[in-house]
C-alpha cells in the first residue's frame, strides 16, 4: 500500500498490536478475505513519512504509529514483536521458544542498495537519514562479486551498545548504536519496513576498537523461515552466505583506503542462544539510557510512549519537532555506486 504525493510519501509496515488495531486492519481487507492465521501475522501497522529528497543531506524518514502520531523508531517501537508493555517498556511474558525469539526489526537499507541509511540516533525522534562524512553522502562500495548490501540491513529497536561499557566477551566497549541486523530472507524489503524476525546467530565485528554486533536473522514470513532455527541452518540451507557476510564486513571499507576490519572470536559466528543474551544485555543498556541512569553518549532519547522516561514528550511536541524539518525542494543526486572493486589477495 503506497501513496505518492509531492515530497510526501507514506508506507505501511506491520507489527503485532492490540485488538482494536487488528480490527482496523481487518476492515481494510476485501469482504470474505482473511487476515491470515497464526501469531506471525501482524495486526497493527506503522506508517512512514518522507521529508526532503532521497539522496540528499536533508532527507529524513519519520515514523508514525497506528493512530497517526509521530514516534521514535529507536525508542517507541517495542523490541519484542509480541509483548505487553508497561509505560512503554516491554514486560516479561511466559511464552514458548517461538515467541521468545520473535523481534521487531527496522529496515534501514534494502538489499542490493548502496546508500548508507541509518537511524539518526542524535536527532529528535530518530528518523532514518543517509550518513554523511566529510560533507559527502556515504555509499558502500561494490566489492566483487557483490552489489551493495547483501542482506536487508537494519536494527533492533530498544537496544543500545553502550560506549562506556566493556563487553566481557569482546573486551571492547559498544559502538553507541542500536544493535545491527542482517536479514537473510528471500524478499527485498523496503526502507522503513518494520518486520518480525527470528534470530539465528551473531557476528562480533570490531570497528576501530568498538564492538559492533551483527545479528543474523530471517523474516518470519519468509517462505523458507520454517527451516531456520539456529546458525547451523544458515550453513545448511544457504551455503556460502555466512562466508560472504564475513568477507563483506572484512573488506567493505578497503576501497576507502582503510584497513580490513577485525572480528572477535576469529570471525566465528555465534549461535542463537549467544545472540539472545547479547540482545538482552543491549536492551538493559537501552532501559538505563532512557531512564537517565547512565551517560547517553550523545543519543537523543526523545520518545512518545515510554511514559516514565524523563525524555518523554507529548504528541503535540513530537509533531512540532517534525515540522521543524523542511520539505526541501533541493533535488537529490542518486550516486549509487555502479563500479565494481576487485581486491587482490
N, C-alpha and C positions, 0 to 999 in steps of 0.2 A: 504494500500500500504506500504509494509515494505521490505526493502532490508537489509540483514545481511552481513556485511563484518567483517574481523578480527579487533576487537577493534574499529569498526566504524559502528554505526547503524543509520539509518535515518528513521524518521517517519513524517507523514504529518498530520497537524491539520488545521482545516478550520476556516476562518472568512470572513466577508463581506469585499469586497475590490473594486478596480477600475475596469472599463470596460475591460481594457487590461488584467487584471488578470483573469477576468471572461472568456475571450476568450481563454486564455491559459488553463484554467481548462476544458472548453468545448471541446477543441481539444483533450483532453485525453480520452474522452468518446467514446465508440463504435459508429459506424455510425448508425444514427437513434435513439440513446439514448438521453434522456433529462436530463439536469442538475437539473430538478425539479422546480416546480412553487413556487412563493412567496418569500418574503424577508427573510424568515428564512433559506433559502439555502445559504451556504457560496459560495463565488465566487472567493476567493483567498486563499492561504494557507501558513502556516508556516512549516518549517522543523526543526527537532531537530537532534543534533549530540552528541553522547556519547563519552566521553573521560575517560579512565580508566575503571575499572571493577565495576559493581554494587556490593553493599555491601562491599565497601572498602572506606577508608577515602579520596582517591584521585579521586573518581568518580565525574564527572561533566556532566550535560546535558545542552548543549548550544542551542540557538535558532537562526534560520536564517529566513529572510523574503522571499517573493516570488522570489526576484531577486538573492537569494543565499548569501546575505550579513548578517554577524553576527549582531545581535541586542540584546538589553536587554529586556527580557520579562517583567520586572518590569516597565521600563520607556518608551519603544518604542511600545509596543502593546497598542492600544487605549483602554480606559476604556469602551466606548460605542461600541457595536457591529456594529452599523450603524452610523458613524459620519464623518463629514467633518473635516479636520484638517487645522490648520494654524500654520506653523513652528513646526509641530509635536504634537501640543496640540489640542484636540477636541474643535470645536466651537459649539455654540448652534444652533439648528435647530428647526423649528416649526413642530413638528410631533405629531401623536396621542399617546394615552396612551400606546399602544402596543410597539411602538418604544422607548418611553421614559423608558421603563422597560426592555430593551434588552442590556445585558452587556457581555463582554468577560470574561471568567473565565479560568485561567491557572490551569490545574490539576497537583498537586504535588504528591498526594497519591491516587492510585486506591482503591476502596472499597475492604474490606476483607484482605488488606495487613497490615503489621506491621511496616515496615521501616519508620522512621520519616524523610521524604523528605521535603525539603523546598527551596524556592528561597534564594540564598546566597546574602543577602542584602548588605553585606560589601565587596563583591568581584566585580571586574570589569565585566561588562555585566551581572552580577547577574544570573549565571547558577543555575540550580537545583542541590542540593547536599544532602547527608544524614547528619543529625545533629550529632554532636559528643559532648559528655560530659565526662569529666574526662578521656579523651583519648579513650573512647569507643563509637562505633556507637550506636545510640539510636533507640530502637524499642518500640512501645507501647505494653503494656501487654494485654493479652486476659482476659477480666473480664466476667465471665459467665452472660448471655448466648452468649456474642458477640465474634467475631473473628476479631481482628484488628480494623481498622477504619470502621464505619458502614455507611459511605457515601463516595462518591468520594470527596476528600478534596483538596482544593486549595486556590487561592487568586484572587482578582480583581486587574488587573494592574492599574498603575497610581493612586493608593490610598496609603495613609500613615497615620498611627496612631501616631501622634506627641507626643513624650515622654515628651515634655516641655509644652504641652497644656492640661489644665484640662478640661475634658468633663463636661458640665453643668448638664447632666442627671445622670452621674455616680459619679461625684465628684472625679474622678481619671484620671490621665494622660494616654496617649496612650502607647502601648507596642513596638513602634519603628518598626513596620512591616506593610506590606500591609494588607488590611482587609481580613479576612479568609472567605471561602465559604464552606458550606456543601451542596453538590449537591445530591438530593434525588431521582433522576430518576432510571429507572429500569436497565439501562445498566451499566456494569462495564467499566469505561473509562481507558485510558492508561496514564501513566506519560508523561507529556509534551503536552498532548492534549490542544488545545485552543478551547473551546466550547462556544456557545451562551447560556446564561441562563437568566431566568426571576426571579426576586427577589420576595420572598413570605413573608419574615419576618426576624427577627433578635433576637439574644440572647446576653446578656451582661455578659460575663464571667469576673470575677475579679481575675486576676492571679498575686499573690504577690504584690497586691496593684496597679496593672495596668489594664486599660480597654483593654480587648481583645475581640472585637466584633466577633460574629459568624453569618454570613448571612445564611439563609435557602433559597435555590434556586433550580430550576429544569431546566434541559437541554430543550431548546425549541423544540428540535427534538425528545424528548421522546414520545412514543406512547400515554401517558396519559397527556401530558403537557397542552392540551386544557382545562382540568378540573381544573387546578390550577391557581388561580388569587391572593390569599392572604393567610395568615397564617391559617385562619379558614378552608380552603380547605384541608390543610395537616391533620388537626384533623379529617376531614370528610372522606377523601379517603385513608389515611394511618394511621388509629387509632393506637396509641401506639408509633408512630415514634418519636414524639416530647418528650414524656416522656423518651424514651430510649436515645434520644440525651442529654437531661438534665442530666440523670444519668451517661452517658458515660463521659461527661465533669466533672461531680462532682467527679467521682471516679478514673479516669484513671491514676492519679499519686500515688494513695494509695499503690499499690504493690511496689513502690519505697521507701516506708516508709514516704511519705509526707502526710500532712493532706488533707482532702477533699477541693476541690475548692469552692469558693463562687461566688455569682451572684448578680448583681444589679436587682432591681425590684422584689426581692424574686423569681428569676428564671422564671419570666413571659416572654414569647416570645412576642415581639412587632410586630406590623403589617407591611405591605409593605410600607405604607406611612412613618412610622417612620424610617424604614430601608433605604429608598431612601434619607432621609435627612442626615442620618449618612454617606452614600456613598458620597453625595455631599460635606459634610464637610471634609471627608478624602481626596477627590480629590483636594479640595482647599489647604489643607495642603501639598499634593504632589507637586502642582504647585509652592508653595512658596519654597519648598525644592529644586526643580530643578532650580529655578531662584536665589538660594542662598539668599533668603530673611529671612531665619531662620536657627538655628543650626541644623546640619544634623544628630546628634546622631550616628555617625559612618557609616551612609549609604553611599555606593558608588553610585554616581549619573551619572557615565559614560553612555552616550547614543549616538545613531547614528542619531536619527530622530527629536529630539527636538532642532531645529536649533538655537533658541535664548538662549538656556541654556549655561552657562559658562562651563558646563561639557560635552558639545557636542564634539564628536571625529569623525574622518573620517573613511570610510570603511577600509582603509588600517591600520589605528591604531587599529581598532577593531579586525581585523584579527591577528595582531601582539600580541594582548593581549591573544587571544585564543591559539595561537601557543606556548605560554609560559606554557600552561597546558599539561603535559605529557600524552601520550598514555601508561599508566602504564601497565607493564606486570604482576604485582602482582595479584595473584588470590584472588578474594573477598571471604568472608565466609558468606554463607547465614544462618543467625541466626534468621530467622523468628520464633517468639515465638510460640511454639506448646502447651504450658502449659496453662491451664485454672485456673484463680484465682477466688476463691469463697469468697466473702466478707460478714462477719456477720453483722447483723443489730446493 
